[in-house]
């Protein structure tokens, strides 16, 4: 699988972030508090949302605070997650979008 792009809006520390043209081999580096763990939380959230539902994913990731813990601070808009990927180099591009 090759993730080609990720767009995050109002998810944890990502208010409006786009990662486009992600190479097949990618190393994530950054200072403490830069959002590396939050980026990987996206995949945890999506897995849980697919396994059960978005509400359960919000509770698991955000604890008692649920949605308010997962959504970026001081914003009122929806959480948006968009991931574009291909299963193989020759597979069609798949877009997965969650808005909540």
C-alpha positions in Angstrom: 0.0 0.0 0.0 1.2 3.5 -0.8 -0.4 6.5 0.9 -0.1 9.3 -1.6 -1.6 12.2 0.4 -3.2 13.0 3.8 -5.3 16.0 4.6 -6.3 16.8 8.1 -8.6 19.5 9.4 -9.3 20.2 13.1 -7.8 16.9 14.2 -5.7 17.3 17.4 -2.8 19.7 16.6 -3.6 19.8 12.8 -5.9 22.7 12.1 -5.5 22.5 8.3 -2.7 20.3 7.1 -2.0 18.8 3.8 0.8 16.3 3.0 0.9 15.8 -0.7 3.0 13.6 -2.9 4.2 11.4 0.0 7.1 9.2 -1.2 6.9 5.4 -0.8 9.6 5.6 1.9 9.0 8.5 4.3 10.6 9.3 7.7 8.7 11.5 10.1 10.9 13.7 12.3 10.2 16.7 14.4 10.6 18.4 17.8 8.7 17.2 20.8 5.1 18.4 20.5 5.3 18.9 16.8 2.5 16.3 16.1 4.3 13.1 15.1 2.2 11.0 17.5 -1.0 12.9 16.5 -0.3 11.9 12.9 -0.2 8.2 13.8 -3.3 8.7 16.0 -5.1 9.4 12.7 -4.6 5.8 11.7 -5.7 4.5 15.1 -8.8 6.6 14.9 -9.7 5.4 11.3 -9.1 1.7 12.3 -11.4 2.0 15.2 -14.0 3.9 13.2 -14.0 1.2 10.6 -14.1 -1.6 13.2 -17.0 -0.1 15.1 -18.1 3.5 14.5 -16.9 7.1 14.7 -18.4 7.6 18.2 -16.5 4.7 19.6 -13.3 5.9 17.9 -13.8 9.4 19.4 -14.3 7.9 22.9 -11.3 5.6 22.6 -9.0 8.3 21.4 -10.4 11.2 23.4 -11.4 9.4 26.6 -14.1 11.1 28.7 -13.8 14.3 26.7 -14.3 12.4 23.4 -14.9 14.8 20.5 -13.6 17.9 22.3 -10.3 16.1 23.0 -9.7 15.0 19.5 -10.8 18.2 17.8 -8.2 21.0 17.6 -8.4 23.5 20.4 -10.3 26.8 20.0 -12.1 25.7 16.8 -15.7 24.8 16.2 -15.7 23.1 12.8 -15.9 19.5 11.9 -13.0 17.1 12.0 -12.0 16.1 8.5 -9.6 13.3 7.5 -8.8 12.5 3.9 -6.4 9.8 2.8 -5.6 8.9 -0.8 -3.8 5.6 -1.4 -3.2 2.8 -3.8 -3.0 -0.9 -2.9 -0.3 -1.5 -5.6 1.4 0.8 -8.2 -1.2 -0.3 -10.8 -4.3 -0.1 -8.5 -6.7 2.8 -8.9 -6.4 5.7 -6.5 -8.7 5.2 -3.5 -9.9 8.2 -1.5 -11.1 7.7 2.1 -12.9 10.7 3.7 -14.3 11.0 7.2 -16.1 14.2 8.3 -17.5 14.4 11.8 
